[in-house]
Amino acid sequence: MMTRAAVNNSLFVAGLLLQIGLLVLVCLRRLARRIPSFTLLLFFYPMRALVLFVLQRVIGHADFAVAYRELSLFGLLLQVVVAAEIGWRLWRVLRSSLRWGLVLVPVMAWVGAVAVWTALPERTPLPVDRLQMFCSFTMLLLCGFALAGRADWLLRRVVAGLGVFGAVDLIATAGKSFAALHRDAGSFAVWSYADAGGYLLVVIFWMVSLRGE
């Protein structure tokens, strides 16, 4: 039976290889110019994983926590940039009736994030990142608009993956929060793996679907 450390290492290696493979595919297919912010996000995620992997072994716990928070914040800002680019591209192709709904996406996403945050346990030792929930709700809503509108296939595939991962992240966040409240380490690990595994499945989806683009 594999130890948790072995599972973590296997997920790290598999995730790193898959993400680098996706980035290479995007570059070879010359999709970077069509989705620049998304390509930047794809570059950032494996780089962040590598940096954190190295820092974890060379600096103290407190310094590592600071580096982790700063890189996470930068990743969230990149997600906002990606959402803004997707929103602009959708604005250009959606019908006028849907455009006004698109304007309300940030408001609806924030209301959703606050609603979920309010519903989660108050005493959980795991702090919940409302900005991450906001980004997840934003991607879910943009996915709905992309599927309902006249977005091209490339944009639909990109947003579909982001929307699915947004849903997985929201569910996993709730699961981890309740597991932390009840001090259930096993359940917390399962939800953490579900979050990481969900993203890897989305990466595989992108690799398969973008090959023919």
BAKOL-741063 format. One record per residue: residue number from 1; residue in one letter; x, y, z of N, C-alpha, C in turn. Coordinates in steps of 0.02 Angstrom, whole numbers, plus 50000, padded with zeros to 5 digits. Layout:
+-----+---+-------+-------+-------+-------+-------+-------+-------+-------+-------+
:   k : r :  n.xx :  n.yy :  n.zz : ca.xx : ca.yy : ca.zz :  c.xx :  c.yy :  c.zz :
+-----+---+-------+-------+-------+-------+-------+-------+-------+-------+-------+
: NUM : A :     X :     Y :     Z :     X :     Y :     Z :     X :     Y :     Z :
...
+-----+---+-------+-------+-------+-------+-------+-------+-------+-------+-------+
***
This chain:
+-----+---+-------+-------+-------+-------+-------+-------+-------+-------+-------+
:   k : r :  n.xx :  n.yy :  n.zz : ca.xx : ca.yy : ca.zz :  c.xx :  c.yy :  c.zz :
+-----+---+-------+-------+-------+-------+-------+-------+-------+-------+-------+
:   1 : M : 50042 : 49940 : 50000 : 50000 : 50000 : 50000 : 50044 : 50062 : 50000 :
:   2 : M : 50028 : 50110 : 49957 : 50068 : 50170 : 49952 : 50057 : 50215 : 50013 :
:   3 : T : 50111 : 50245 : 50036 : 50105 : 50293 : 50091 : 50079 : 50358 : 50063 :
:   4 : R : 50057 : 50402 : 50109 : 50032 : 50467 : 50087 : 50086 : 50508 : 50052 :
:   5 : A : 50148 : 50502 : 50077 : 50203 : 50538 : 50045 : 50213 : 50513 : 49973 :
:   6 : A : 50207 : 50448 : 49963 : 50215 : 50420 : 49896 : 50159 : 50444 : 49850 :
:   7 : V : 50098 : 50446 : 49877 : 50041 : 50471 : 49837 : 50052 : 50544 : 49818 :
:   8 : N : 50074 : 50584 : 49867 : 50087 : 50655 : 49854 : 50140 : 50665 : 49800 :
:   9 : N : 50194 : 50626 : 49807 : 50248 : 50631 : 49757 : 50225 : 50610 : 49688 :
:  10 : S : 50184 : 50557 : 49685 : 50159 : 50533 : 49621 : 50114 : 50585 : 49588 :
:  11 : L : 50070 : 50616 : 49629 : 50026 : 50668 : 49603 : 50067 : 50729 : 49579 :
:  12 : F : 50119 : 50745 : 49617 : 50161 : 50802 : 49599 : 50194 : 50791 : 49531 :
:  13 : V : 50225 : 50732 : 49523 : 50260 : 50717 : 49460 : 50211 : 50712 : 49402 :
:  14 : A : 50155 : 50677 : 49413 : 50106 : 50670 : 49359 : 50077 : 50738 : 49340 :
:  15 : G : 50061 : 50778 : 49391 : 50034 : 50844 : 49377 : 50083 : 50888 : 49340 :
:  16 : L : 50145 : 50886 : 49361 : 50196 : 50928 : 49329 : 50205 : 50908 : 49255 :
:  17 : L : 50209 : 50843 : 49242 : 50219 : 50820 : 49174 : 50159 : 50836 : 49130 :
:  18 : L : 50099 : 50827 : 49157 : 50039 : 50841 : 49118 : 50033 : 50916 : 49103 :
:  19 : Q : 50048 : 50958 : 49152 : 50042 : 51030 : 49141 : 50094 : 51055 : 49092 :
:  20 : I : 50155 : 51029 : 49096 : 50207 : 51048 : 49048 : 50187 : 51023 : 48978 :
:  21 : G : 50160 : 50963 : 48974 : 50137 : 50937 : 48910 : 50082 : 50980 : 48880 :
:  22 : L : 50036 : 51003 : 48921 : 49982 : 51047 : 48896 : 50011 : 51113 : 48872 :
:  23 : L : 50058 : 51141 : 48909 : 50088 : 51204 : 48889 : 50125 : 51197 : 48823 :
:  24 : V : 50161 : 51142 : 48814 : 50196 : 51129 : 48751 : 50146 : 51123 : 48694 :
:  25 : L : 50091 : 51088 : 48707 : 50039 : 51080 : 48656 : 50010 : 51147 : 48634 :
:  26 : V : 49995 : 51189 : 48683 : 49967 : 51255 : 48668 : 50016 : 51296 : 48626 :
:  27 : C : 50080 : 51291 : 48641 : 50130 : 51328 : 48603 : 50138 : 51299 : 48533 :
:  28 : L : 50141 : 51233 : 48527 : 50149 : 51202 : 48461 : 50089 : 51215 : 48416 :
:  29 : R : 50030 : 51218 : 48446 : 49969 : 51231 : 48407 : 49960 : 51307 : 48394 :
:  30 : R : 50006 : 51346 : 48419 : 50004 : 51419 : 48410 : 49939 : 51449 : 48437 :
:  31 : L : 49919 : 51423 : 48495 : 49858 : 51448 : 48527 : 49873 : 51503 : 48577 :
:  32 : A : 49937 : 51513 : 48594 : 49955 : 51561 : 48645 : 49933 : 51632 : 48626 :
:  33 : R : 49939 : 51649 : 48562 : 49920 : 51716 : 48541 : 49844 : 51726 : 48544 :
:  34 : R : 49807 : 51672 : 48540 : 49734 : 51677 : 48541 : 49707 : 51678 : 48612 :
:  35 : I : 49743 : 51649 : 48659 : 49722 : 51648 : 48729 : 49782 : 51664 : 48774 :
:  36 : P : 49809 : 51725 : 48770 : 49872 : 51741 : 48804 : 49869 : 51735 : 48881 :
:  37 : S : 49816 : 51760 : 48911 : 49812 : 51758 : 48984 : 49805 : 51686 : 49009 :
:  38 : F : 49768 : 51646 : 48972 : 49760 : 51575 : 48990 : 49827 : 51539 : 48984 :
:  39 : T : 49864 : 51554 : 48932 : 49931 : 51524 : 48923 : 49977 : 51544 : 48980 :
:  40 : L : 49973 : 51606 : 49001 : 50014 : 51629 : 49058 : 49995 : 51591 : 49121 :
:  41 : L : 49931 : 51578 : 49131 : 49909 : 51540 : 49189 : 49935 : 51469 : 49186 :
:  42 : L : 49933 : 51439 : 49126 : 49960 : 51372 : 49118 : 50034 : 51369 : 49132 :
:  43 : F : 50071 : 51422 : 49117 : 50143 : 51425 : 49132 : 50154 : 51435 : 49207 :
:  44 : F : 50112 : 51475 : 49238 : 50122 : 51492 : 49309 : 50112 : 51431 : 49353 :
:  45 : Y : 50061 : 51389 : 49341 : 50046 : 51335 : 49387 : 50103 : 51285 : 49396 :
:  46 : P : 50134 : 51259 : 49343 : 50190 : 51213 : 49354 : 50251 : 51248 : 49383 :
:  47 : M : 50262 : 51312 : 49364 : 50318 : 51348 : 49393 : 50308 : 51358 : 49468 :
:  48 : R : 50246 : 51373 : 49488 : 50232 : 51380 : 49560 : 50244 : 51314 : 49596 :
:  49 : A : 50222 : 51259 : 49567 : 50232 : 51194 : 49598 : 50306 : 51179 : 49607 :
:  50 : L : 50346 : 51194 : 49556 : 50418 : 51181 : 49561 : 50450 : 51225 : 49614 :
:  51 : V : 50433 : 51290 : 49614 : 50462 : 51336 : 49663 : 50445 : 51315 : 49733 :
:  52 : L : 50382 : 51298 : 49746 : 50362 : 51277 : 49813 : 50395 : 51211 : 49833 :
:  53 : F : 50404 : 51166 : 49785 : 50436 : 51102 : 49799 : 50508 : 51114 : 49823 :
:  54 : V : 50543 : 51160 : 49790 : 50612 : 51175 : 49809 : 50615 : 51214 : 49875 :
:  55 : L : 50571 : 51264 : 49882 : 50572 : 51305 : 49942 : 50556 : 51265 : 50005 :
:  56 : Q : 50513 : 51216 : 49997 : 50494 : 51175 : 50055 : 50554 : 51139 : 50086 :
:  57 : R : 50606 : 51131 : 50046 : 50664 : 51094 : 50069 : 50723 : 51138 : 50089 :
:  58 : V : 50718 : 51203 : 50075 : 50775 : 51246 : 50089 : 50761 : 51304 : 50136 :
:  59 : I : 50696 : 51317 : 50152 : 50681 : 51372 : 50198 : 50637 : 51346 : 50254 :
:  60 : G : 50630 : 51387 : 50306 : 50590 : 51369 : 50364 : 50516 : 51369 : 50350 :
:  61 : H : 50478 : 51342 : 50397 : 50405 : 51336 : 50388 : 50372 : 51404 : 50382 :
:  62 : A : 50392 : 51451 : 50424 : 50361 : 51517 : 50423 : 50373 : 51553 : 50356 :
:  63 : D : 50435 : 51550 : 50332 : 50452 : 51581 : 50268 : 50416 : 51547 : 50210 :
:  64 : F : 50410 : 51481 : 50215 : 50374 : 51444 : 50163 : 50301 : 51464 : 50161 :
:  65 : A : 50270 : 51473 : 50220 : 50200 : 51493 : 50223 : 50190 : 51561 : 50189 :
:  66 : V : 50237 : 51607 : 50200 : 50233 : 51673 : 50168 : 50238 : 51667 : 50092 :
:  67 : A : 50287 : 51628 : 50069 : 50296 : 51617 : 49997 : 50234 : 51585 : 49967 :
:  68 : Y : 50205 : 51537 : 50002 : 50145 : 51502 : 49977 : 50087 : 51551 : 49970 :
:  69 : R : 50077 : 51595 : 50020 : 50022 : 51643 : 50017 : 50032 : 51692 : 49960 :
:  70 : E : 50093 : 51716 : 49952 : 50106 : 51765 : 49899 : 50096 : 51735 : 49830 :
:  71 : L : 50120 : 51674 : 49820 : 50111 : 51641 : 49755 : 50038 : 51625 : 49742 :
:  72 : S : 50002 : 51606 : 49795 : 49931 : 51592 : 49788 : 49893 : 51655 : 49769 :
:  73 : L : 49910 : 51711 : 49800 : 49878 : 51774 : 49784 : 49891 : 51794 : 49712 :
:  74 : F : 49953 : 51784 : 49689 : 49970 : 51800 : 49620 : 49930 : 51755 : 49572 :
:  75 : G : 49922 : 51692 : 49591 : 49883 : 51647 : 49550 : 49810 : 51668 : 49545 :
:  76 : L : 49783 : 51693 : 49601 : 49714 : 51718 : 49600 : 49707 : 51780 : 49556 :
:  77 : L : 49756 : 51823 : 49559 : 49755 : 51883 : 49516 : 49758 : 51863 : 49442 :
:  78 : L : 49797 : 51812 : 49427 : 49799 : 51787 : 49358 : 49731 : 51759 : 49337 :
:  79 : Q : 49697 : 51725 : 49383 : 49630 : 51699 : 49367 : 49582 : 51756 : 49351 :
:  80 : V : 49588 : 51811 : 49388 : 49546 : 51869 : 49375 : 49561 : 51897 : 49305 :
:  81 : V : 49625 : 51900 : 49287 : 49644 : 51924 : 49220 : 49615 : 51878 : 49166 :
:  82 : V : 49620 : 51812 : 49177 : 49592 : 51764 : 49130 : 49517 : 51774 : 49123 :
:  83 : A : 49483 : 51782 : 49179 : 49410 : 51793 : 49178 : 49393 : 51857 : 49141 :
:  84 : A : 49433 : 51909 : 49150 : 49420 : 51973 : 49115 : 49428 : 51965 : 49040 :
:  85 : E : 49481 : 51928 : 49019 : 49491 : 51917 : 48947 : 49434 : 51875 : 48917 :
:  86 : I : 49415 : 51823 : 48954 : 49360 : 51781 : 48929 : 49295 : 51822 : 48926 :
:  87 : G : 49282 : 51862 : 48977 : 49223 : 51904 : 48978 : 49221 : 51951 : 48919 :
:  88 : W : 49278 : 51982 : 48903 : 49281 : 52028 : 48846 : 49268 : 51992 : 48780 :
:  89 : R : 49297 : 51933 : 48773 : 49287 : 51895 : 48711 : 49214 : 51872 : 48705 :
:  90 : L : 49183 : 51854 : 48761 : 49113 : 51835 : 48759 : 49068 : 51895 : 48743 :
:  91 : W : 49086 : 51952 : 48770 : 49047 : 52013 : 48757 : 49042 : 52028 : 48682 :
:  92 : R : 49095 : 52012 : 48647 : 49098 : 52027 : 48575 : 49055 : 51981 : 48533 :
:  93 : V : 49036 : 51922 : 48560 : 48999 : 51874 : 48519 : 48929 : 51859 : 48546 :
:  94 : L : 48915 : 51879 : 48608 : 48850 : 51863 : 48637 : 48795 : 51909 : 48609 :
:  95 : R : 48735 : 51884 : 48610 : 48677 : 51926 : 48593 : 48670 : 51981 : 48645 :
:  96 : S : 48637 : 52035 : 48625 : 48631 : 52092 : 48671 : 48594 : 52073 : 48735 :
:  97 : S : 48546 : 52027 : 48730 : 48509 : 52007 : 48790 : 48553 : 51971 : 48840 :
:  98 : L : 48604 : 51935 : 48816 : 48650 : 51900 : 48861 : 48706 : 51945 : 48885 :
:  99 : R : 48721 : 51997 : 48847 : 48776 : 52041 : 48867 : 48764 : 52072 : 48935 :
: 100 : W : 48702 : 52093 : 48948 : 48687 : 52126 : 49011 : 48693 : 52077 : 49069 :
: 101 : G : 48678 : 52014 : 49057 : 48689 : 51964 : 49108 : 48762 : 51954 : 49122 :
: 102 : L : 48803 : 51959 : 49069 : 48875 : 51953 : 49077 : 48903 : 52007 : 49121 :
: 103 : V : 48875 : 52067 : 49117 : 48898 : 52123 : 49159 : 48888 : 52107 : 49233 :
: 104 : L : 48837 : 52067 : 49248 : 48821 : 52052 : 49318 : 48860 : 51993 : 49346 :
: 105 : V : 48903 : 51962 : 49305 : 48940 : 51904 : 49328 : 48981 : 51917 : 49391 :
: 106 : P : 49019 : 51973 : 49395 : 49057 : 51985 : 49457 : 49013 : 51990 : 49519 :
: 107 : V : 48955 : 52022 : 49511 : 48909 : 52029 : 49568 : 48881 : 51961 : 49588 :
: 108 : M : 48858 : 51922 : 49538 : 48830 : 51856 : 49553 : 48883 : 51810 : 49584 :
: 109 : A : 48945 : 51815 : 49559 : 48998 : 51772 : 49585 : 49014 : 51790 : 49657 :
: 110 : W : 49015 : 51855 : 49672 : 49030 : 51876 : 49741 : 48973 : 51856 : 49788 :
: 111 : V : 48910 : 51863 : 49766 : 48854 : 51841 : 49807 : 48858 : 51766 : 49820 :
: 112 : G : 48875 : 51727 : 49768 : 48882 : 51655 : 49778 : 48938 : 51638 : 49826 :
: 113 : A : 48994 : 51672 : 49820 : 49051 : 51659 : 49865 : 49033 : 51675 : 49937 :
: 114 : V : 49000 : 51731 : 49948 : 48981 : 51751 : 50016 : 48930 : 51702 : 50044 :
: 115 : A : 48883 : 51679 : 50001 : 48832 : 51632 : 50024 : 48863 : 51566 : 50046 :
: 116 : V : 48910 : 51540 : 50006 : 48943 : 51478 : 50025 : 48986 : 51488 : 50087 :
: 117 : W : 49023 : 51544 : 50090 : 49065 : 51558 : 50148 : 49023 : 51562 : 50211 :
: 118 : T : 48963 : 51593 : 50206 : 48919 : 51599 : 50264 : 48892 : 51531 : 50286 :
: 119 : A : 48881 : 51486 : 50237 : 48853 : 51421 : 50253 : 48904 : 51373 : 50283 :
: 120 : L : 48968 : 51387 : 50274 : 49020 : 51343 : 50301 : 49027 : 51353 : 50376 :
: 121 : P : 49054 : 51302 : 50410 : 49061 : 51307 : 50484 : 49104 : 51367 : 50504 :
: 122 : E : 49081 : 51403 : 50556 : 49117 : 51463 : 50579 : 49180 : 51444 : 50618 :
: 123 : R : 49179 : 51387 : 50651 : 49233 : 51370 : 50696 : 49286 : 51325 : 50664 :
: 124 : T : 49282 : 51316 : 50599 : 49331 : 51272 : 50566 : 49401 : 51301 : 50571 :
: 125 : P : 49451 : 51259 : 50587 : 49520 : 51284 : 50591 : 49550 : 51299 : 50523 :
: 126 : L : 49514 : 51283 : 50469 : 49539 : 51295 : 50402 : 49509 : 51360 : 50375 :
: 127 : P : 49549 : 51413 : 50367 : 49521 : 51475 : 50339 : 49500 : 51466 : 50267 :
: 128 : V : 49442 : 51492 : 50249 : 49415 : 51486 : 50182 : 49431 : 51549 : 50143 :
: 129 : D : 49458 : 51540 : 50083 : 49478 : 51596 : 50041 : 49418 : 51618 : 49999 :
: 130 : R : 49388 : 51675 : 50018 : 49330 : 51699 : 49981 : 49349 : 51722 : 49910 :
: 131 : L : 49410 : 51747 : 49901 : 49430 : 51767 : 49835 : 49435 : 51707 : 49788 :
: 132 : Q : 49460 : 51651 : 49814 : 49462 : 51590 : 49773 : 49392 : 51566 : 49755 :
: 133 : M : 49346 : 51569 : 49803 : 49277 : 51550 : 49789 : 49246 : 51597 : 49738 :
: 134 : F : 49262 : 51662 : 49743 : 49238 : 51710 : 49694 : 49262 : 51692 : 49624 :
: 135 : C : 49326 : 51674 : 49618 : 49354 : 51655 : 49553 : 49320 : 51592 : 49527 :
: 136 : S : 49308 : 51543 : 49571 : 49276 : 51481 : 49550 : 49205 : 51494 : 49525 :
: 137 : F : 49167 : 51535 : 49562 : 49099 : 51551 : 49540 : 49101 : 51590 : 49474 :
: 138 : T : 49150 : 51634 : 49466 : 49155 : 51673 : 49405 : 49166 : 51627 : 49345 :
: 139 : M : 49211 : 51578 : 49352 : 49224 : 51531 : 49297 : 49162 : 51489 : 49282 :
: 140 : L : 49125 : 51469 : 49333 : 49064 : 51431 : 49322 : 49013 : 51472 : 49282 :
: 141 : L : 49004 : 51535 : 49300 : 48956 : 51577 : 49266 : 48978 : 51591 : 49194 :
: 142 : L : 49043 : 51605 : 49184 : 49068 : 51617 : 49117 : 49060 : 51555 : 49073 :
: 143 : C : 49067 : 51496 : 49103 : 49057 : 51434 : 49067 : 48985 : 51430 : 49041 :
: 144 : G : 48938 : 51449 : 49083 : 48868 : 51449 : 49063 : 48855 : 51496 : 49005 :
: 145 : F : 48884 : 51556 : 49007 : 48876 : 51604 : 48953 : 48909 : 51580 : 48889 :
: 146 : A : 48968 : 51548 : 48895 : 49003 : 51524 : 48836 : 48963 : 51469 : 48801 :
: 147 : L : 48932 : 51425 : 48840 : 48893 : 51371 : 48811 : 48827 : 51396 : 48782 :
: 148 : A : 48800 : 51449 : 48813 : 48735 : 51475 : 48790 : 48743 : 51522 : 48730 :
: 149 : G : 48802 : 51551 : 48722 : 48813 : 51600 : 48669 : 48845 : 51571 : 48607 :
: 150 : R : 48876 : 51615 : 48569 : 48906 : 51595 : 48505 : 48982 : 51595 : 48509 :
: 151 : A : 49009 : 51575 : 48566 : 49082 : 51574 : 48574 : 49112 : 51521 : 48528 :
: 152 : D : 49173 : 51533 : 48505 : 49206 : 51484 : 48462 : 49225 : 51422 : 48503 :
: 153 : W : 49244 : 51369 : 48468 : 49258 : 51306 : 48501 : 49317 : 51311 : 48549 :
: 154 : L : 49367 : 51349 : 48531 : 49425 : 51356 : 48575 : 49405 : 51387 : 48641 :
: 155 : L : 49367 : 51441 : 48638 : 49346 : 51474 : 48700 : 49301 : 51429 : 48741 :
: 156 : R : 49257 : 51392 : 48707 : 49213 : 51347 : 48744 : 49252 : 51293 : 48780 :
: 157 : R : 49302 : 51266 : 48748 : 49341 : 51212 : 48780 : 49380 : 51239 : 48839 :
: 158 : V : 49409 : 51298 : 48831 : 49448 : 51327 : 48886 : 49402 : 51342 : 48945 :
: 159 : V : 49346 : 51375 : 48931 : 49301 : 51394 : 48986 : 49266 : 51333 : 49017 :
: 160 : A : 49252 : 51282 : 48976 : 49222 : 51221 : 49004 : 49268 : 51190 : 49057 :
: 161 : G : 49332 : 51186 : 49041 : 49380 : 51159 : 49089 : 49384 : 51201 : 49152 :
: 162 : L : 49387 : 51267 : 49144 : 49390 : 51311 : 49201 : 49326 : 51307 : 49243 :
: 163 : G : 49269 : 51301 : 49209 : 49206 : 51296 : 49245 : 49200 : 51231 : 49285 :
: 164 : V : 49221 : 51176 : 49255 : 49219 : 51112 : 49290 : 49265 : 51114 : 49351 :
: 165 : F : 49325 : 51141 : 49342 : 49370 : 51144 : 49399 : 49344 : 51192 : 49452 :
: 166 : G : 49310 : 51245 : 49431 : 49280 : 51290 : 49480 : 49229 : 51254 : 49524 :
: 167 : A : 49188 : 51211 : 49492 : 49139 : 51172 : 49530 : 49173 : 51123 : 49577 :
: 168 : V : 49224 : 51088 : 49552 : 49261 : 51041 : 49594 : 49293 : 51076 : 49653 :
: 169 : D : 49322 : 51135 : 49641 : 49355 : 51172 : 49694 : 49306 : 51194 : 49748 :
: 170 : L : 49247 : 51216 : 49728 : 49197 : 51238 : 49777 : 49174 : 51179 : 49820 :
: 171 : I : 49162 : 51122 : 49788 : 49140 : 51063 : 49825 : 49195 : 51038 : 49872 :
: 172 : A : 49257 : 51037 : 49846 : 49313 : 51014 : 49887 : 49326 : 51062 : 49945 :
: 173 : T : 49318 : 51127 : 49934 : 49327 : 51175 : 49987 : 49278 : 51163 : 50044 :
: 174 : A : 49215 : 51151 : 50025 : 49165 : 51137 : 50077 : 49182 : 51071 : 50113 :
: 175 : G : 49202 : 51021 : 50075 : 49220 : 50957 : 50106 : 49278 : 50963 : 50154 :
: 176 : K : 49329 : 51000 : 50134 : 49388 : 51009 : 50177 : 49370 : 51049 : 50239 :
: 177 : S : 49326 : 51097 : 50231 : 49306 : 51139 : 50288 : 49271 : 51097 : 50342 :
: 178 : F : 49223 : 51054 : 50321 : 49188 : 51012 : 50369 : 49234 : 50959 : 50398 :
: 179 : A : 49279 : 50933 : 50357 : 49326 : 50883 : 50382 : 49373 : 50913 : 50434 :
: 180 : A : 49395 : 50975 : 50422 : 49438 : 51009 : 50471 : 49401 : 51022 : 50535 :
: 181 : L : 49337 : 51040 : 50529 : 49296 : 51054 : 50589 : 49292 : 50992 : 50634 :
: 182 : H : 49285 : 50934 : 50603 : 49278 : 50872 : 50641 : 49345 : 50836 : 50652 :
: 183 : R : 49399 : 50870 : 50635 : 49466 : 50841 : 50644 : 49473 : 50773 : 50609 :
: 184 : D : 49442 : 50768 : 50551 : 49443 : 50705 : 50514 : 49498 : 50709 : 50461 :
: 185 : A : 49558 : 50685 : 50480 : 49615 : 50690 : 50435 : 49606 : 50650 : 50371 :
: 186 : G : 49575 : 50591 : 50376 : 49564 : 50549 : 50318 : 49519 : 50583 : 50267 :
: 187 : S : 49463 : 50610 : 50291 : 49416 : 50644 : 50246 : 49448 : 50706 : 50216 :
: 188 : F : 49487 : 50742 : 50256 : 49521 : 50802 : 50231 : 49568 : 50784 : 50174 :
: 189 : A : 49605 : 50728 : 50182 : 49651 : 50707 : 50130 : 49614 : 50688 : 50066 :
: 190 : V : 49556 : 50654 : 50074 : 49517 : 50634 : 50015 : 49494 : 50695 : 49977 :
: 191 : W : 49469 : 50746 : 50012 : 49446 : 50806 : 49978 : 49504 : 50844 : 49946 :
: 192 : S : 49561 : 50843 : 49979 : 49620 : 50875 : 49950 : 49641 : 50841 : 49886 :
: 193 : Y : 49641 : 50774 : 49886 : 49658 : 50736 : 49825 : 49605 : 50747 : 49771 :
: 194 : A : 49542 : 50754 : 49791 : 49489 : 50766 : 49742 : 49501 : 50832 : 49707 :
: 195 : D : 49522 : 50883 : 49745 : 49537 : 50948 : 49716 : 49594 : 50943 : 49666 :
: 196 : A : 49650 : 50911 : 49687 : 49708 : 50904 : 49643 : 49692 : 50859 : 49584 :
: 197 : G : 49658 : 50803 : 49597 : 49641 : 50757 : 49543 : 49593 : 50788 : 49493 :
: 198 : G : 49547 : 50830 : 49518 : 49501 : 50864 : 49473 : 49537 : 50908 : 49423 :
: 199 : Y : 49587 : 50944 : 49447 : 49625 : 50987 : 49401 : 49663 : 50945 : 49350 :
: 200 : L : 49692 : 50889 : 49371 : 49729 : 50846 : 49324 : 49682 : 50819 : 49270 :
: 201 : L : 49621 : 50802 : 49288 : 49573 : 50779 : 49239 : 49555 : 50835 : 49189 :
: 202 : V : 49551 : 50896 : 49215 : 49537 : 50953 : 49171 : 49596 : 50964 : 49123 :
: 203 : V : 49657 : 50956 : 49149 : 49716 : 50963 : 49106 : 49715 : 50911 : 49050 :
: 204 : I : 49697 : 50849 : 49068 : 49691 : 50796 : 49017 : 49637 : 50813 : 48966 :
: 205 : F : 49581 : 50839 : 48990 : 49527 : 50860 : 48945 : 49553 : 50913 : 48896 :
: 206 : W : 49590 : 50962 : 48921 : 49617 : 51014 : 48877 : 49666 : 50984 : 48826 :
: 207 : M : 49709 : 50938 : 48849 : 49758 : 50908 : 48804 : 49723 : 50870 : 48747 :
: 208 : V : 49670 : 50835 : 48763 : 49634 : 50796 : 48713 : 49595 : 50842 : 48667 :
: 209 : S : 49558 : 50890 : 48696 : 49513 : 50931 : 48656 : 49549 : 50984 : 48615 :
: 210 : L : 49607 : 51008 : 48638 : 49642 : 51060 : 48602 : 49688 : 51033 : 48548 :
: 211 : R : 49697 : 50968 : 48546 : 49741 : 50939 : 48494 : 49715 : 50952 : 48424 :
: 212 : G : 49649 : 50952 : 48417 : 49621 : 50963 : 48350 : 49605 : 51035 : 48334 :
: 213 : E : 49624 : 51080 : 48379 : 49607 : 51151 : 48369 : 49650 : 51181 : 48314 :
+-----+---+-------+-------+-------+-------+-------+-------+-------+-------+-------+
***
